[in-house]
Structures are given as C-alpha cells and as structure tokens.
Amino acid sequence: MDNAEKNTYVKRRLTASLLELLETKEFRVISVSEIAEAAGVHRVSFYRNYTEKEDVLREYIKYTYGQWVAEHPAAADPLPALFDYLREYAPLYRLLHRRRLLPLFKDVLFSSIGPRPEYENGAAYATAFLANGVYGWIEEWVARGMQESAEALAEMMRRGQ
C-alpha cells in the first residue's frame, strides 16, 4: 500500500469511527484520542489529516455530495436534486441534526448555490438570502423527519408554502 492509499484508509477509518461514536455520544465529549483509538490509528494520524473534529465531517459531507453530483447529471431544477441527495444520505443528515451539527452542511450548500466573489453586491445579497432560505427549509425538513419527497418539497418552495 503506497502513502496515498494509507492516507485514504486512515481518513476512512477516522470518518467511520467518528460517525459511529456520534450514534451514542454528543460531539463535544468525543475526543480526538477516542476517535483515533476507535479507528485503530495513532492520534498523530488524525492531526496529519485534520485540524479539528469538525474537519472530518466537513470533508465527508463534501465527499458524499461530490460523489452524488458526479453520479447524477445536472438537473434542470437543482432543488429536487439537492433534496434527493439529502434523502439518499438521510441517516447522515438525521445524525448531524440530532447532534446539532447540520450547520456543517452550509459550506457545501453555499459552494453550490451561494454567492460568489465576482457577483455584484445586489446579486450577492440576493443569492445569500436564497441560500440561507434553502438551508432553513432543509433544517426544518430534517427536523420533521424528511417526510416529503424531494419533488414535493421543491414544489412547496416554489409555491411559497
């Protein structure tokens, strides 16, 4: 196994261990040492790859979203596609919500539909407003058990319900 493969293996083990620990423990009480021990790697391996525990989850969220986007061609309407992704990864997002870590998803959401530095001020403000509104819908949808389908939720957003 070369260094890149070893590093990928370590990161996967750290991610899986953190997600497993989150099933039974609050995020704030999980230590880096505990994550590394559960992963079967040294604590130094954690810090070789991450600065803080949140980085593990941020990277995993970006990875799952990137994989999903690559496997699903761009849709004419991005909202149902976004909700489809969230539904496909519902156990992850329910866990993040339960542990009050869902805001980590905002980075991915904003990189997808948020404002860009090159936007004029008005467009940037409007885009930020939209992205925060979509995040609010997502947060409430997850909190309520993700009952509606992606299409139904997108239609509700369009109608302003």
DSSP file with accessible surface (Angstrom, degrees, kcal/mol):
  #  RESIDUE AA STRUCTURE BP1 BP2  ACC     N-H-->O    O-->H-N    N-H-->O    O-->H-N    TCO  KAPPA ALPHA  PHI   PSI    X-CA   Y-CA   Z-CA
    1    1 A M              0   0  144      0, 0.0     2,-0.0     0, 0.0     0, 0.0   0.000 360.0 360.0 360.0 124.8    0.0    0.0    0.0
    2    2 A D     >  -     0   0   93      1,-0.1     4,-2.4     4,-0.0     5,-0.2  -0.234 360.0 -94.5 -79.9 176.4    1.5    3.3   -1.0
    3    3 A N  H  > S+     0   0  131      1,-0.2     4,-2.7     2,-0.2     5,-0.2   0.873 123.8  52.6 -61.4 -39.5    1.3    6.5    1.1
    4    4 A A  H  > S+     0   0   65      2,-0.2     4,-2.4     1,-0.2    -1,-0.2   0.920 111.5  46.7 -63.8 -42.0   -1.8    7.8   -0.7
    5    5 A E  H  > S+     0   0  106      2,-0.2     4,-2.5     1,-0.2    -2,-0.2   0.902 112.7  49.8 -65.8 -41.2   -3.7    4.6   -0.2
    6    6 A K  H  X S+     0   0  106     -4,-2.4     4,-2.7     2,-0.2    -2,-0.2   0.915 111.4  49.1 -62.1 -43.7   -2.6    4.5    3.5
    7    7 A N  H  X S+     0   0   55     -4,-2.7     4,-2.6     2,-0.2    -2,-0.2   0.910 111.2  49.1 -63.9 -42.4   -3.8    8.1    3.9
    8    8 A T  H  X S+     0   0   62     -4,-2.4     4,-2.5     2,-0.2    -2,-0.2   0.927 111.7  50.0 -61.3 -44.0   -7.1    7.3    2.3
    9    9 A Y  H  X S+     0   0  123     -4,-2.5     4,-2.5     2,-0.2    -2,-0.2   0.935 111.0  48.7 -59.7 -47.4   -7.5    4.3    4.6
   10   10 A V  H  X S+     0   0   19     -4,-2.7     4,-2.7     1,-0.2     5,-0.2   0.931 111.8  48.8 -60.9 -45.1   -6.7    6.3    7.7
   11   11 A K  H  X S+     0   0   48     -4,-2.6     4,-2.5     1,-0.2    -1,-0.2   0.908 111.3  49.6 -63.9 -40.2   -9.2    9.0    6.7
   12   12 A R  H  X S+     0   0  163     -4,-2.5     4,-2.7     2,-0.2    -1,-0.2   0.904 112.1  48.3 -64.1 -41.8  -11.9    6.5    6.0
   13   13 A R  H  X S+     0   0   78     -4,-2.5     4,-2.5     2,-0.2    -2,-0.2   0.913 112.3  48.4 -65.4 -43.3  -11.3    4.8    9.4
   14   14 A L  H  X S+     0   0    0     -4,-2.7     4,-2.5     2,-0.2    -2,-0.2   0.924 113.8  47.2 -62.8 -43.2  -11.4    8.1   11.2
   15   15 A T  H  X S+     0   0   12     -4,-2.5     4,-2.7    -5,-0.2     5,-0.2   0.949 113.5  46.7 -63.7 -50.3  -14.6    9.2    9.5
   16   16 A A  H  X S+     0   0   39     -4,-2.7     4,-2.3     1,-0.2    -1,-0.2   0.906 113.6  49.7 -60.1 -40.6  -16.3    5.8   10.1
   17   17 A S  H  X S+     0   0    3     -4,-2.5     4,-2.7    -5,-0.2    -1,-0.2   0.917 110.9  48.3 -66.8 -43.0  -15.2    5.9   13.8
   18   18 A L  H  X S+     0   0    0     -4,-2.5     4,-2.4     2,-0.2    -2,-0.2   0.940 112.6  48.4 -63.5 -44.6  -16.4    9.4   14.4
   19   19 A L  H  X S+     0   0   30     -4,-2.7     4,-0.8     1,-0.2    -2,-0.2   0.909 112.4  49.4 -62.6 -38.8  -19.8    8.7   12.8
   20   20 A E  H >< S+     0   0  142     -4,-2.3     3,-0.8    -5,-0.2     4,-0.5   0.926 111.1  48.8 -65.9 -43.1  -20.1    5.5   14.9
   21   21 A L  H >X S+     0   0   26     -4,-2.7     4,-1.8     1,-0.2     3,-1.3   0.873 104.4  60.7 -64.1 -36.1  -19.2    7.4   18.1
   22   22 A L  H 3< S+     0   0    0     -4,-2.4    -1,-0.2     1,-0.3    -2,-0.2   0.738  90.6  69.9 -64.3 -23.4  -21.8   10.1   17.2
   23   23 A E  T << S+     0   0  100     -4,-0.8    -1,-0.3    -3,-0.8    -2,-0.2   0.833 118.6  17.4 -61.9 -30.7  -24.5    7.5   17.3
   24   24 A T  T <4 S+     0   0  113     -3,-1.3     2,-0.3    -4,-0.5    -2,-0.2   0.515 122.3  54.0-120.8  -9.4  -24.2    7.2   21.1
   25   25 A K  S  < S-     0   0   65     -4,-1.8     2,-0.2     2,-0.0    -1,-0.1  -0.951  78.8-107.5-132.7 151.6  -22.3   10.3   22.2
   26   26 A E    >>  -     0   0   51     -2,-0.3     3,-1.1     1,-0.1     4,-0.6  -0.469  33.9-121.9 -70.2 144.5  -22.5   14.0   22.0
   27   27 A F  G >4 S+     0   0   16      1,-0.3     3,-1.4    72,-0.2    -1,-0.1   0.888 107.5  59.2 -55.8 -44.1  -19.9   15.6   19.6
   28   28 A R  G 34 S+     0   0  177      1,-0.3    -1,-0.3     3,-0.0    -2,-0.0   0.743 105.1  49.3 -64.3 -23.2  -18.4   17.8   22.3
   29   29 A V  G <4 S+     0   0   80     -3,-1.1     2,-0.5     2,-0.1    -1,-0.3   0.526  87.6  97.2 -95.7  -4.2  -17.5   14.9   24.6
   30   30 A I    <<  -     0   0    1     -3,-1.4     2,-0.2    -4,-0.6    23,-0.1  -0.733  64.8-152.7 -84.6 123.9  -15.8   12.8   21.8
   31   31 A S     >  -     0   0   57     -2,-0.5     4,-2.1     1,-0.1     5,-0.2  -0.588  24.6-119.4 -95.3 160.1  -12.0   13.4   22.0
   32   32 A V  H  > S+     0   0   14      1,-0.2     4,-2.8     2,-0.2     5,-0.2   0.904 117.3  55.3 -60.6 -40.3   -9.6   13.1   19.1
   33   33 A S  H  > S+     0   0   56      1,-0.2     4,-2.8     2,-0.2    -1,-0.2   0.904 106.9  50.0 -60.4 -40.2   -7.8   10.3   21.1
   34   34 A E  H  > S+     0   0   49      2,-0.2     4,-2.5     1,-0.2    -1,-0.2   0.901 111.1  48.6 -66.0 -41.2  -11.1    8.4   21.3
   35   35 A I  H  X S+     0   0    0     -4,-2.1     4,-2.0     2,-0.2    -2,-0.2   0.947 113.6  46.8 -62.6 -48.1  -11.7    8.8   17.5
   36   36 A A  H  X>S+     0   0    2     -4,-2.8     5,-2.4     2,-0.2     4,-1.0   0.920 112.5  49.5 -62.1 -43.5   -8.2    7.6   16.8
   37   37 A E  H ><5S+     0   0  160     -4,-2.8     3,-0.8     1,-0.2    -1,-0.2   0.935 111.6  48.4 -61.9 -44.9   -8.4    4.7   19.2
   38   38 A A  H 3<5S+     0   0   45     -4,-2.5    -1,-0.2     1,-0.3    -2,-0.2   0.848 112.5  50.1 -63.9 -31.6  -11.7    3.6   17.7
   39   39 A A  H 3<5S-     0   0    4     -4,-2.0    -1,-0.3    -5,-0.2    -2,-0.2   0.616 111.4-122.9 -80.3 -14.9  -10.2    3.9   14.2
   40   40 A G  T <<5S+     0   0   68     -4,-1.0     2,-0.3    -3,-0.8    -3,-0.2   0.811  74.4 110.4  75.1  30.3   -7.2    1.8   15.2
   41   41 A V  S   <S-     0   0   25     -5,-2.4    -1,-0.3    -6,-0.1     2,-0.2  -0.843  73.6 -91.0-129.4 168.1   -4.7    4.5   14.3
   42   42 A H    >>  -     0   0  147     -2,-0.3     3,-1.1     1,-0.1     4,-0.9  -0.483  31.7-119.1 -78.5 152.2   -2.4    6.9   16.2
   43   43 A R  H >> S+     0   0  126      1,-0.3     4,-1.7     2,-0.2     3,-0.7   0.845 114.5  63.6 -56.9 -35.8   -3.6   10.3   17.3
   44   44 A V  H 3> S+     0   0   96      1,-0.3     4,-1.8     2,-0.2    -1,-0.3   0.861  94.8  60.6 -59.0 -33.6   -0.9   11.8   15.2
   45   45 A S  H <> S+     0   0   12     -3,-1.1     4,-0.8     2,-0.2    -1,-0.3   0.859 101.9  52.7 -63.3 -35.3   -2.6   10.3   12.1
   46   46 A F  H XX S+     0   0    0     -4,-0.9     4,-2.6    -3,-0.7     3,-1.2   0.973 112.0  43.7 -61.6 -52.9   -5.7   12.4   13.0
   47   47 A Y  H 3< S+     0   0  106     -4,-1.7    -2,-0.2     1,-0.3    -1,-0.2   0.706 104.9  63.5 -72.3 -15.9   -3.6   15.6   13.1
   48   48 A R  H 3< S+     0   0  158     -4,-1.8    -1,-0.3    -5,-0.2    -2,-0.2   0.798 119.6  25.7 -70.6 -27.0   -1.7   14.8   10.0
   49   49 A N  H << S+     0   0   30     -3,-1.2     2,-0.3    -4,-0.8    -2,-0.2   0.687 126.1  31.7-108.9 -26.7   -5.1   14.9    8.2
   50   50 A Y     <  -     0   0   10     -4,-2.6    -1,-0.2    -5,-0.1     3,-0.1  -0.969  47.5-154.6-138.0 153.8   -7.3   17.3   10.2
   51   51 A T  S    S+     0   0  116     -2,-0.3     2,-0.3     1,-0.3    -1,-0.1   0.828  85.4   2.6 -91.5 -39.1   -7.1   20.3   12.4
   52   52 A E  S >> S-     0   0   82     -6,-0.1     3,-1.1     1,-0.1     4,-0.6  -0.925  77.8-100.2-145.5 166.8  -10.3   19.7   14.3
   53   53 A K  H >> S+     0   0   33     -2,-0.3     3,-1.1     1,-0.3     4,-1.0   0.858 116.9  61.9 -59.2 -38.0  -13.0   17.1   14.6
   54   54 A E  H 3> S+     0   0   53      1,-0.3     4,-2.8     2,-0.2    -1,-0.3   0.822  92.8  66.1 -59.4 -30.4  -15.4   19.2   12.5
   55   55 A D  H <> S+     0   0   41     -3,-1.1     4,-2.5     1,-0.2    -1,-0.3   0.844  95.2  57.1 -61.6 -33.6  -13.0   18.9    9.6
   56   56 A V  H <X S+     0   0    0     -3,-1.1     4,-2.0    -4,-0.6    -1,-0.2   0.944 112.0  41.0 -61.4 -47.1  -13.7   15.1    9.4
   57   57 A L  H  X S+     0   0    1     -4,-1.0     4,-2.9     2,-0.2     5,-0.2   0.902 112.9  53.5 -70.6 -41.1  -17.4   15.8    9.0
   58   58 A R  H  X S+     0   0   61     -4,-2.8     4,-2.5     1,-0.2     5,-0.2   0.938 111.2  46.7 -58.4 -46.3  -16.9   18.7    6.6
   59   59 A E  H  X S+     0   0   73     -4,-2.5     4,-2.6    -5,-0.2    -1,-0.2   0.910 112.6  49.5 -64.0 -39.9  -14.7   16.6    4.3
   60   60 A Y  H  X S+     0   0   67     -4,-2.0     4,-3.0    -5,-0.2     5,-0.3   0.923 110.7  49.5 -66.9 -41.9  -17.2   13.7    4.4
   61   61 A I  H  X S+     0   0    1     -4,-2.9     4,-2.5     2,-0.2     5,-0.3   0.945 113.2  46.8 -60.4 -47.9  -20.1   15.9    3.6
   62   62 A K  H  X S+     0   0  115     -4,-2.5     4,-2.6    -5,-0.2    -2,-0.2   0.905 113.2  50.1 -61.3 -40.1  -18.2   17.4    0.6
   63   63 A Y  H  X S+     0   0  114     -4,-2.6     4,-2.7    -5,-0.2     5,-0.2   0.951 111.9  45.4 -64.2 -49.8  -17.1   13.9   -0.5
   64   64 A T  H  X S+     0   0    2     -4,-3.0     4,-2.4     1,-0.2    -2,-0.2   0.914 115.7  47.3 -63.6 -40.6  -20.6   12.4   -0.4
   65   65 A Y  H  X S+     0   0   38     -4,-2.5     4,-2.8    -5,-0.3     5,-0.2   0.935 112.5  49.4 -65.6 -43.9  -22.1   15.5   -2.2
   66   66 A G  H  X S+     0   0   36     -4,-2.6     4,-2.2    -5,-0.3    -2,-0.2   0.910 112.2  48.0 -61.5 -42.0  -19.4   15.4   -4.8
   67   67 A Q  H  X S+     0   0   71     -4,-2.7     4,-1.7     2,-0.2    -1,-0.2   0.916 112.3  49.5 -63.3 -43.4  -19.9   11.7   -5.4
   68   68 A W  H  X S+     0   0   15     -4,-2.4     4,-1.1    -5,-0.2    -2,-0.2   0.933 111.1  48.6 -63.3 -45.7  -23.6   12.2   -5.7
   69   69 A V  H >< S+     0   0   67     -4,-2.8     3,-0.6     1,-0.2    -1,-0.2   0.911 110.3  52.1 -61.8 -41.6  -23.3   15.1   -8.1
   70   70 A A  H 3< S+     0   0   83     -4,-2.2    -1,-0.2     1,-0.2    -2,-0.2   0.843 112.2  45.9 -63.9 -33.1  -20.9   13.0  -10.3
   71   71 A E  H 3< S+     0   0  119     -4,-1.7    -1,-0.2     1,-0.2    -2,-0.2   0.597 111.7  55.4 -85.7 -13.6  -23.3   10.1  -10.4
   72   72 A H  S << S-     0   0   65     -4,-1.1    -1,-0.2    -3,-0.6     3,-0.1  -0.946  86.2-129.1-124.8 111.5  -26.3   12.3  -11.2
   73   73 A P        -     0   0  119      0, 0.0    -3,-0.1     0, 0.0    -2,-0.1  -0.170  45.8 -78.6 -56.8 150.7  -26.2   14.6  -14.2
   74   74 A A        -     0   0  107      1,-0.1     2,-0.2    -4,-0.1    -5,-0.0  -0.246  51.2-140.2 -54.6 131.0  -27.2   18.2  -13.6
   75   75 A A        -     0   0   55     -3,-0.1    -1,-0.1     1,-0.1    -3,-0.0  -0.580  17.1-120.9 -92.4 157.5  -30.9   18.6  -13.5
   76   76 A A  S    S+     0   0  113      1,-0.2    -1,-0.1    -2,-0.2    -2,-0.1   0.872 110.7  42.6 -62.7 -36.4  -32.9   21.4  -14.9
   77   77 A D  S  > S-     0   0   48      1,-0.1     4,-1.0     2,-0.0    -1,-0.2  -0.927  72.0-167.6-114.5 107.9  -34.2   22.1  -11.4
   78   78 A P  H  > S+     0   0   80      0, 0.0     4,-2.5     0, 0.0     5,-0.2   0.755  76.3  71.4 -70.0 -21.6  -31.4   21.9   -8.8
   79   79 A L  H  > S+     0   0   35      2,-0.2     4,-2.5     1,-0.2     5,-0.3   0.959  98.8  44.0 -64.2 -50.8  -33.7   21.9   -5.8
   80   80 A P  H  > S+     0   0   18      0, 0.0     4,-2.6     0, 0.0    -1,-0.2   0.906 113.8  53.6 -59.8 -35.5  -35.2   18.5   -6.2
   81   81 A A  H  X S+     0   0   20     -4,-1.0     4,-2.2     2,-0.2    -2,-0.2   0.926 108.7  48.6 -63.1 -42.9  -31.7   17.2   -6.9
   82   82 A L  H  X S+     0   0   10     -4,-2.5     4,-2.2     1,-0.2    -1,-0.2   0.936 113.6  46.1 -61.9 -45.2  -30.4   18.7   -3.7
   83   83 A F  H  X S+     0   0    0     -4,-2.5     4,-2.5     1,-0.2    -2,-0.2   0.859 109.0  56.1 -68.8 -32.4  -33.3   17.2   -1.7
   84   84 A D  H  X S+     0   0   59     -4,-2.6     4,-2.5    -5,-0.3    -1,-0.2   0.916 107.5  49.6 -61.6 -44.1  -32.7   13.8   -3.5
   85   85 A Y  H  X S+     0   0    0     -4,-2.2     4,-1.9     2,-0.2    -2,-0.2   0.949 111.3  48.4 -58.2 -49.2  -29.1   13.9   -2.3
   86   86 A L  H  < S+     0   0    0     -4,-2.2     7,-0.3     1,-0.2    -2,-0.2   0.896 111.8  49.5 -61.1 -39.6  -30.2   14.7    1.3
   87   87 A R  H >< S+     0   0   80     -4,-2.5     3,-1.7     1,-0.2    -1,-0.2   0.911 107.7  53.9 -66.2 -41.1  -32.8   11.9    1.2
   88   88 A E  H 3< S+     0   0   97     -4,-2.5    -1,-0.2     1,-0.3    -2,-0.2   0.868 118.0  36.9 -60.9 -34.4  -30.2    9.4   -0.1
   89   89 A Y  T >X S+     0   0   49     -4,-1.9     4,-2.1    -5,-0.2     3,-0.6  -0.040  80.0 133.8-105.8  31.1  -27.9   10.3    2.8
   90   90 A A  H <>  +     0   0    7     -3,-1.7     4,-3.0     1,-0.2     5,-0.3   0.857  66.4  56.2 -52.8 -44.0  -30.8   10.7    5.3
   91   91 A P  H 3> S+     0   0   90      0, 0.0     4,-2.0     0, 0.0    -1,-0.2   0.926 109.7  47.4 -58.4 -39.2  -29.2    8.7    8.1
   92   92 A L  H <> S+     0   0   16     -3,-0.6     4,-2.8     2,-0.2    -2,-0.2   0.948 114.8  44.7 -63.3 -48.4  -26.1   11.0    8.0
   93   93 A Y  H  X S+     0   0    0     -4,-2.1     4,-2.3    -7,-0.3    -1,-0.2   0.841 111.9  51.8 -72.4 -29.8  -28.2   14.2    8.0
   94   94 A R  H  X S+     0   0  101     -4,-3.0     4,-2.8    -5,-0.2    -1,-0.2   0.909 111.8  48.0 -66.7 -41.7  -30.5   12.9   10.7
   95   95 A L  H  X S+     0   0    4     -4,-2.0     4,-2.2    -5,-0.3    -2,-0.2   0.940 111.7  49.0 -63.5 -47.2  -27.5   12.1   12.8
   96   96 A L  H  <>S+     0   0    0     -4,-2.8     5,-3.9     1,-0.2     6,-0.8   0.913 113.4  47.6 -59.6 -41.2  -25.9   15.6   12.1
   97   97 A H  H ><5S+     0   0   64     -4,-2.3     3,-1.8     4,-0.2    -2,-0.2   0.944 109.9  51.7 -64.5 -46.8  -29.2   17.2   13.1
   98   98 A R  H 3<5S+     0   0  110     -4,-2.8    -1,-0.2     1,-0.3    -2,-0.2   0.861 114.1  44.0 -59.5 -34.3  -29.6   15.2   16.2
   99   99 A R  T 3<5S-     0   0   31     -4,-2.2    -1,-0.3    -5,-0.2   -72,-0.2   0.259 116.1-114.6 -95.4  12.2  -26.1   16.2   17.3
  100  100 A R  T < 5S+     0   0  163     -3,-1.8    -3,-0.2    -5,-0.1    -2,-0.1   0.864  85.5 116.6  57.8  40.2  -26.6   19.8   16.3
  101  101 A L    > < +     0   0   17     -5,-3.9     3,-2.1    -6,-0.2     4,-0.3   0.311  31.0 107.0-117.0   5.9  -24.0   19.6   13.5
  102  102 A L  G >   +     0   0    2     -6,-0.8     3,-2.7     1,-0.3     4,-0.4   0.830  65.1  73.9 -58.5 -30.9  -26.2   20.2   10.5
  103  103 A P  G >  S+     0   0   68      0, 0.0     3,-1.5     0, 0.0     4,-0.4   0.762  80.0  74.4 -57.0 -18.0  -24.8   23.7   10.0
  104  104 A L  G X  S+     0   0   18     -3,-2.1     3,-0.7     1,-0.3     4,-0.5   0.779  86.4  64.0 -63.5 -22.7  -21.6   21.9    8.7
  105  105 A F  G <> S+     0   0    0     -3,-2.7     4,-2.4    -4,-0.3     3,-0.5   0.734  81.8  79.7 -70.9 -21.4  -23.7   21.3    5.5
  106  106 A K  H <> S+     0   0   67     -3,-1.5     4,-3.3    -4,-0.4     5,-0.3   0.852  84.5  60.3 -57.2 -35.6  -23.9   25.0    4.9
  107  107 A D  H <> S+     0   0   74     -3,-0.7     4,-1.9    -4,-0.4    -1,-0.2   0.934 109.6  41.7 -57.9 -45.8  -20.4   25.0    3.4
  108  108 A V  H  > S+     0   0    4     -4,-0.5     4,-1.4    -3,-0.5    -2,-0.2   0.930 115.5  50.1 -67.3 -44.9  -21.5   22.6    0.7
  109  109 A L  H  X S+     0   0    1     -4,-2.4     4,-3.3     1,-0.2     5,-0.5   0.939 112.3  46.6 -59.7 -47.0  -24.8   24.3    0.1
  110  110 A F  H  X S+     0   0   53     -4,-3.3     4,-1.7     1,-0.3    -1,-0.2   0.849 109.0  54.2 -68.7 -32.3  -23.1   27.7   -0.2
  111  111 A S  H  < S+     0   0   77     -4,-1.9    -1,-0.3    -5,-0.3    -2,-0.2   0.797 116.8  41.0 -69.1 -22.7  -20.5   26.4   -2.6
  112  112 A S  H  < S+     0   0   46     -4,-1.4    -2,-0.2    -3,-0.4    -3,-0.2   0.909 140.1   1.1 -89.4 -49.0  -23.3   25.1   -4.7
  113  113 A I  H  < S+     0   0   41     -4,-3.3    -3,-0.2    -5,-0.2    18,-0.2   0.317 103.5 106.3-126.7   8.5  -25.9   27.8   -4.7
  114  114 A G  S  < S-     0   0    0     -4,-1.7    14,-0.1    -5,-0.5    13,-0.1  -0.174  77.1 -69.3 -86.5 179.3  -24.4   30.6   -2.6
  115  115 A P        -     0   0   44      0, 0.0    -1,-0.2     0, 0.0     9,-0.1  -0.255  43.3-144.1 -67.5 154.8  -22.9   34.0   -3.5
  116  116 A R    >   -     0   0   75      4,-0.1     3,-1.9     1,-0.1    11,-0.1  -0.903  21.7-118.5-117.9 149.7  -19.6   34.3   -5.4
  117  117 A P  T 3  S+     0   0  130      0, 0.0    -1,-0.1     0, 0.0     7,-0.1   0.823 113.1  58.5 -57.1 -30.5  -17.0   37.0   -5.0
  118  118 A E  T 3  S+     0   0  138      2,-0.0     2,-0.1     6,-0.0     6,-0.0   0.589  84.1 106.0 -78.9  -8.3  -17.4   38.1   -8.6
  119  119 A Y  S <  S-     0   0   88     -3,-1.9     2,-0.0     1,-0.1     0, 0.0  -0.411  79.2-110.0 -69.0 146.4  -21.1   38.8   -8.1
  120  120 A E     >  -     0   0  155      1,-0.1     4,-2.7    -2,-0.1     5,-0.2  -0.352  39.7-101.8 -64.6 158.1  -22.3   42.4   -7.9
  121  121 A N  H  > S+     0   0  107      1,-0.2     4,-2.8     2,-0.2     5,-0.2   0.905 120.2  49.4 -53.9 -49.5  -23.4   43.4   -4.4
  122  122 A G  H  > S+     0   0   53      1,-0.2     4,-2.4     2,-0.2    -1,-0.2   0.918 113.6  45.9 -59.3 -44.2  -27.1   43.1   -5.1
  123  123 A A  H  > S+     0   0   47      2,-0.2     4,-2.6     1,-0.2    -1,-0.2   0.893 112.3  51.7 -66.2 -38.8  -26.8   39.7   -6.7
  124  124 A A  H  X S+     0   0   19     -4,-2.7     4,-2.5     2,-0.2    -2,-0.2   0.925 111.3  47.1 -64.3 -42.9  -24.6   38.5   -3.9
  125  125 A Y  H  X S+     0   0  155     -4,-2.8     4,-2.5    -5,-0.2    -2,-0.2   0.923 113.6  47.7 -65.0 -43.3  -27.1   39.6   -1.2
  126  126 A A  H  X S+     0   0   60     -4,-2.4     4,-2.5    -5,-0.2    -2,-0.2   0.910 113.0  48.4 -64.4 -41.2  -30.0   38.1   -3.1
  127  127 A T  H  X S+     0   0   29     -4,-2.6     4,-2.9     2,-0.2     5,-0.2   0.900 111.1  50.1 -66.5 -40.9  -28.1   34.8   -3.6
  128  128 A A  H  X S+     0   0   27     -4,-2.5     4,-2.6     2,-0.2     5,-0.2   0.914 110.6  50.7 -62.7 -41.0  -27.1   34.7    0.1
  129  129 A F  H  X S+     0   0  171     -4,-2.5     4,-2.2     2,-0.2    -2,-0.2   0.939 112.8  45.9 -61.0 -45.9  -30.7   35.3    1.1
  130  130 A L  H  X S+     0   0  100     -4,-2.5     4,-2.8     2,-0.2     5,-0.2   0.941 112.7  49.2 -62.6 -48.8  -31.8   32.5   -1.2
  131  131 A A  H  X S+     0   0    0     -4,-2.9     4,-2.4     1,-0.2    -1,-0.2   0.908 112.6  47.7 -61.9 -41.1  -29.1   30.1    0.1
  132  132 A N  H  X S+     0   0   71     -4,-2.6     4,-2.2    -5,-0.2    -1,-0.2   0.883 111.5  51.6 -67.2 -36.1  -29.9   30.8    3.7
  133  133 A G  H  X S+     0   0   36     -4,-2.2     4,-2.2    -5,-0.2    -2,-0.2   0.924 109.8  48.3 -64.9 -43.6  -33.6   30.3    3.0
  134  134 A V  H  X S+     0   0    2     -4,-2.8     4,-2.6     1,-0.2    -2,-0.2   0.929 110.3  52.5 -62.5 -42.0  -33.0   26.9    1.3
  135  135 A Y  H  X S+     0   0   11     -4,-2.4     4,-3.1     1,-0.2    -1,-0.2   0.921 107.1  52.7 -59.8 -42.2  -30.8   26.0    4.3
  136  136 A G  H  X S+     0   0   32     -4,-2.2     4,-2.3     1,-0.2    -1,-0.2   0.909 109.3  48.8 -59.6 -43.4  -33.7   26.9    6.6
  137  137 A W  H  X S+     0   0   74     -4,-2.2     4,-2.7     2,-0.2    -1,-0.2   0.928 112.6  48.6 -60.1 -46.0  -36.1   24.7    4.6
  138  138 A I  H  X S+     0   0    0     -4,-2.6     4,-2.8     2,-0.2     5,-0.3   0.936 110.5  50.5 -61.1 -46.6  -33.5   21.8    4.8
  139  139 A E  H  X S+     0   0   75     -4,-3.1     4,-2.3     1,-0.2    -1,-0.2   0.930 114.7  42.9 -59.7 -44.5  -33.0   22.2    8.5
  140  140 A E  H  X S+     0   0   95     -4,-2.3     4,-1.9    -5,-0.2    -1,-0.2   0.893 112.5  53.4 -70.2 -38.6  -36.8   22.2    9.2
  141  141 A W  H  <>S+     0   0    6     -4,-2.7     5,-3.1    -5,-0.2     6,-0.4   0.933 111.7  44.9 -61.6 -45.4  -37.4   19.3    6.8
  142  142 A V  H ><5S+     0   0    6     -4,-2.8     3,-1.9     1,-0.2    -2,-0.2   0.934 111.2  53.7 -65.0 -43.2  -34.7   17.1    8.5
  143  143 A A  H 3<5S+     0   0   48     -4,-2.3    -1,-0.2     1,-0.3    -2,-0.2   0.851 108.0  51.3 -60.3 -32.7  -36.1   18.1   11.9
  144  144 A R  T 3<5S-     0   0  157     -4,-1.9    -1,-0.3    -5,-0.1     3,-0.2   0.263 128.1 -95.9 -91.6  12.0  -39.6   17.0   10.9
  145  145 A G  T < 5 -     0   0   33     -3,-1.9    -3,-0.2     1,-0.2    -2,-0.1   0.654  53.0 -87.6  89.0  14.1  -38.3   13.6    9.7
  146  146 A M  S   <S+     0   0    2     -5,-3.1    -1,-0.2    -6,-0.2    -4,-0.1   0.902  70.6 162.6  52.4  49.1  -37.9   14.3    5.9
  147  147 A Q        +     0   0  144     -6,-0.4     2,-0.1    -3,-0.2    -1,-0.1   0.877  45.7  69.6 -70.0 -41.8  -41.5   13.4    5.3
  148  148 A E  S    S-     0   0   63      1,-0.1     2,-0.0    -7,-0.1    -3,-0.0  -0.452  85.8-111.3 -81.3 153.7  -42.0   14.9    1.9
  149  149 A S     >  -     0   0   52     -2,-0.1     4,-2.6     1,-0.1     5,-0.2  -0.307  33.6-105.7 -71.4 165.4  -40.4   13.7   -1.3
  150  150 A A  H  > S+     0   0    1      1,-0.2     4,-2.5     2,-0.2     5,-0.2   0.915 122.0  48.6 -59.5 -42.9  -37.8   15.9   -3.0
  151  151 A E  H  > S+     0   0  106      2,-0.2     4,-2.4     1,-0.2    -1,-0.2   0.913 111.2  49.2 -65.8 -42.6  -40.2   16.9   -5.7
  152  152 A A  H  > S+     0   0   40      2,-0.2     4,-2.3     1,-0.2    -1,-0.2   0.915 112.3  48.4 -63.6 -41.6  -43.0   17.7   -3.2
  153  153 A L  H  X S+     0   0    5     -4,-2.6     4,-2.2     2,-0.2    -2,-0.2   0.930 111.4  49.1 -66.1 -42.9  -40.6   19.8   -1.1
  154  154 A A  H  X S+     0   0    0     -4,-2.5     4,-2.4     1,-0.2    -1,-0.2   0.904 111.2  50.5 -63.0 -40.0  -39.3   21.7   -4.2
  155  155 A E  H  X S+     0   0   72     -4,-2.4     4,-2.1     2,-0.2    -1,-0.2   0.907 108.1  52.5 -64.5 -41.0  -42.8   22.4   -5.3
  156  156 A M  H  X>S+     0   0   47     -4,-2.3     5,-2.5     1,-0.2     4,-0.7   0.912 109.6  49.9 -59.6 -40.9  -43.7   23.7   -1.8
  157  157 A M  H ><5S+     0   0   33     -4,-2.2     3,-0.7     1,-0.2    -2,-0.2   0.921 109.5  50.5 -64.3 -44.2  -40.7   26.1   -2.1
  158  158 A R  H 3<5S+     0   0  129     -4,-2.4    -1,-0.2     1,-0.3    -2,-0.2   0.861 113.3  45.5 -61.3 -38.3  -41.8   27.3   -5.5
  159  159 A R  H 3<5S-     0   0  134     -4,-2.1    -1,-0.3    -5,-0.2    -2,-0.2   0.560 110.9-123.4 -81.7 -10.0  -45.3   28.0   -4.3
  160  160 A G  T <<5       0   0   64     -4,-0.7    -3,-0.2    -3,-0.7    -2,-0.1   0.834 360.0 360.0  73.4  30.8  -44.0   29.7   -1.1
  161  161 A Q      <       0   0  127     -5,-2.5    -1,-0.2    -6,-0.2    -2,-0.1  -0.580 360.0 360.0 -84.6 360.0  -45.9   27.4    1.3
